[in-house]
Amino acid sequence: MKFFRRYIFPALYGLLVYFTVRLLHDTDLNEMFWKRDWGLNILEMSCSVLVGYSSIYLFELLFRFYDRRWPLQFNYQGVVRELIILVFANLILVNLIFTPMAALTDDGLSWGDLADLTMIPTLYAIIYYGIARSNTWLKAYVANKVQLEKLTNDHLETELKFLKAQYHPHFLFNALNTIYFQMDENVGSAKKSIEKLSELLRYQLYDQQQMVPMKQELQYLENFIELQKVRSSDRLKVNVNIGKGLNGQLIYPLLFLPLVENAFKYVGGQYLIEIEAALQEEKITFKVKNTVPDRQIVPEKESGIGLENLKRRLDLLYPGQHFFVARLDSDTYTAEITLNISHER
């Protein structure tokens, strides 16, 4: 294949240009080139073969120059620039050989000859450029797309790590406050709380890099709730209802934690928290309700991390595959997340 492309194809390319020009010229003048002097025909075809080898060599020379100057950089300006340079160089080469040949044969050089000698070689040069450079441009296009996707993924991964890391000091601050108050009342219970805290931190530090089973996430939330109950008012009632079927479904971790945190933070009034999790077909719904004081504090408007962090994580991890709503109705604040897990399989 390399032998054909290097030694045979350039001659065929030059002859193709010659016979196309000859065909248009003879059709216009109602002539037949095979009735001409064959010595003249052989001379013209020999010059055409020389043009073919010279053109292909020039094209390849320009391609190597482009690749050294702008390696794997796909853009439309680059394509146009290359094409203009190639066509211009090809016209110079063609006219150096074909124009004198046409002027010294038959009836001399006419405007029709000049048009044919300009348009036909240019057309074939453009076709050759498209075929010869298509593979190079395809590689450059794919490389650019891969690089862009890598940069996008790196940016999203960095943002996700930052958002995840924000939960650690936020949660740790609350947990340490709980243990601090507990130390004055019951040292033994405080020790148990520290053990519980260590389990929670271990989950946050080591288990959140990949998706986790729903059962594991629910166990984490259960430990978190037990730790929060320690410092809560005796009037607080926490009702947890976990639907059947929630077990091995894979989800991204720590998405439900902000809802539970906010419930314990803003609960008041009747001091009631209701937590529900359910599986419906390919969707997981997690809902948290808590009564609020008469002042009707709205968690969404509080400064800091909280729900804004959660919304951003949902957008990154479940784009177009989640539903989140938070609302205040009279004396009850409700926050709900629905995750479509079918696309994770």
N, C-alpha and C positions, 0 to 999 in steps of 0.2 A: 504493500500500500504506500509506503514511504517512497519507494522507487517510482511508482506511477505518479505520485503527487509532485515529486521533484523533477523528473526527467520527461515524462510523457504529457502530463496535464498542461504545462505552460504552452507547449506546441499546439495542443488542441484548442486552448483558450485563444491563442493568436489567430488560428485558422477560423474559429467560430466568429471572431470579430470581422475578419476579412470577408468571409462568405456572406455574412449578414449585410455588410456594406455593399458588397458586389450585387447581392440580390435586389436591394432597394434601388441601386443605380441602374441595373439592367432593366428592371421592371419599369422604371420611370422613362427610360429611353428606348424601351422595346428592343433590347439587345440580348444576346446570349454569349456569356463570357467564354464558353468552350469553343466558340467559333473564332475567337481571337488567336493571335499567335501564342502557342503554348510556351515558348521561351519567355514571353512577357508574363504569362500567367505564373510560371514557376518562379520567376523573379519576384513577383508581387507576393506569392505565398511564402517564399523564403523570408522576405521582409516582414511578413505578418508573423511568422514563427519567431523571428528575432524580437518583434514587439511583444509577443506572448511571454517569452523568457524574461525580457527586460521588465515587463510590467509586474509579473509575479515576484521577481526578485525585489523590485522596488516596493511592492506591497508588504512583503515579509520584512524588509528592512525597516519600513515605517512602523509595522506592528511591534517589532522588538524595541524600537525607540519609544513607542507609547508605553509599553509594559515596564520599561526601566524608569520612565519619567512619572507615570501615574499607575503604579501597580495595584490591580484589583480595586479600582475606584470607579464604581458605576454611577454615572449621572448623564442626563441628556445633553448637557453642554459639552461633555467630553466626547460623546458619540458624534455630535454635529461637528465639533472641531476636527476630530480625526477624519471624518468623511470629507469635509471641505479640503483639507490638506491632501488627502489621497486623490480626490478627483482632479484637483489643480495640478498635482505632480503627474498624474496619468495623462492629462491633456497635453502637457508640455512634451512628454515622451512620445505620445502618439503623433502629434503634429510635426515633431522633428523627423519622423520617418514617413508617415502616410501622406502628409501634405505635399512634400516634394515629389513623391511617387505619383500622386494624382495629377500634379501639374505637368509632369513630363510624359504622361501616357494619354492615349485616346485623344479627346478633344480639349485637353487642358483642365485646369481647376475652375470649377463653377461654384456659385453660391450653394447649389444643391449638394455638391461634393463636400463643401466645407461643413454644411449642416450635418450630413451623414457622418463625416469623420469626427464631428464633435459629439453628437448625441449617442451614437451606437457604442463607442468605447466607454463613454461615461456611464451608460446604462449597465453594461456588463461589469464595469468596475464597482458600481454600487451593489450589484447582485453578488459579486465575489466577496465584497466587504461584508455583506450581511451573513453569508454562509461561513466565511473564514473566522469572523469575530464573534459569531453567535455563542460558541462554547465559552470563549473568554468572558464575554459580558454576562453570560448566565452564571459562571463561577463568581464573578465580581458581585453580581446582584445577590446571590445566595449568601456570600460572605458578609455583605453589608447587612442583610436581613438578620443573619445569625448574630452579628456584632450588636445590632440594635436590640434584638431580643435579649441578649446577654446583659446589656446595660440596663434594660428595663427590669429584668429579673433580679439583677444585683440591687437595683434601687428598691424594689418591692421587698426583697429579703431583708435589706438593711432597715427599712421602715418597720417591717414586722417585728424584727428583733428589738427595735427601740420601743415599740408599743408593748410588746410582751414584758420587757424589762421594767416598764413603768408600773406594772402590777406589783412587782416584788416589794419595793419600799412602801407603797401604799398599803398593801396587805400586812406587811411586817409591822408597820407603825401601829395599826389597829390591834394586831395580835399581842404585841408587847404591852400595850396599854391594858389589855385584858389581864395578862399575867401579872402586871404591876399591881393592879387593884386586888387580885386574888392572893398575892403574897401576904397581905395584911390580915387576911381572913383564914386562909387554910393553906399551909405550905404543901401538904400532901397533894391537894387538888392542883396547886400551882405546878408541881412536878409533872403531874399527869398532863396538864395543859402544855407544858414544854415538850413532852413526848409527842403530843398531838401536833404541835406546831412543827416539830422536826419532820414528821411524816408529810405534812402539807408542803413544807419547803422542799423536801426531797422530790416530791411530785413536780413542783414548779421548776426546779433546777434541772432535773434529769429527764422528765417524761414529756416535755411539751415541745420537743423539736420536731416530732412527727405526729401523725394522727393517732388517736388513742381510742380504745373501745368505749362505748357509751357507759358501760358498767363501771369502768375505772373512773370516768369523770364524775359519775353520780356518787361513788364512794368518796371521792375527794370533797365533793360538796357536802356530803353528810358529815365528814370530819370538821369541815369549816363551820357548819351550822352548830355542831356540838360545842365547838370552841367559843362561838359567839354567844351562845346561851349562857355561858358562865358569867359574863359581865352584864347580861340583860336584866331588866326588871322582872320581878317575880310574877307580875301581871301578864307578861308576854306569853302568847300562845303561838306556837309554830305548828302548822299542819302541812305535812309533806305527803303528796300523793304521786307515786311513780306508776305509770301505766305498764301493763303487761307487754312483753316483747322487746323492751329496751334492755339490750344486753351487749351484743358484739358489734353493733353498728359503729363504724369508724367516723369520728368527728375531730375537728381541731380543738385542742384543749383550751380551758379558761375563758370560754365565750359566755358561759352562764354565770360565772362568778360575779361580775359587776352588778347584775340584777339582784343577787342575794345580798351583796354588800350594801347596796342602796336601801334595800328593805330594812335591814337591821339599823342602818344609820338614821333613817327618817321615820321609822315606825313611831306611832303615837296614838292618841285617841283611845280606841278600844284595845290597842296593843295586840293586833292580830296580824300574823304573816301566813299567807297561804302559798305553797310552792307546788306546782303541778308540772309533770313531764309526761308526754304521750307520744306514741308512734302511730301515725296514720298513713298507711300505704308507704310511700317513699319519703315521708316528711316527719321530722322530729319537731315537736312544739314544746317550748319551755316557757312557763308563765309564772310570774311572781306578783302577788298582790300584798299590799300592806296598808293598814289604816294610818292616817296621818293626823297630826294635831289640828286644832281649829285654825291655826295660822296658815295651814295648807302650804307647807314648804314644797316646792317643786324641785326634785333632784336635778332635772335637766338644766336648770338655770344656775346650779351651783358651779363655782369655778373649780378647776383642777382637772383630774383625769376622767374617771367615771364613764358616762355614757358616750361622750364624744370619741373617746379612745375605742370603745366597743364598736361604734358605728364604722370607724375607719378600718378596724380589723375585719369586720364582716364584709366590707366592700372589697378588701384585698383577698380574703380567703374564699368567699362565696359570691363572686360577682354575678349578679342576676339570678342567684340561687338562694336568696334569703329574703325574709320579711321581718321587719322590726317595727314595733309600735310601743309608745309609752304615753300614757294619758292619766289625767287626774279627774276622777269623777266623784264629786261631793267630798266624802271623807276617805276615799280609797284611791291609792295610786297603783296602777297596773302597768307592768312592763312585760312584753312578750316577744320571743324570738322563734321564728320558724325556719328550719334549715331543710333544703332539698338535698337529700343524700344520695339520690339515684345517680348523679353524675360522678360520684366518687368511686363507683364500682368499676 
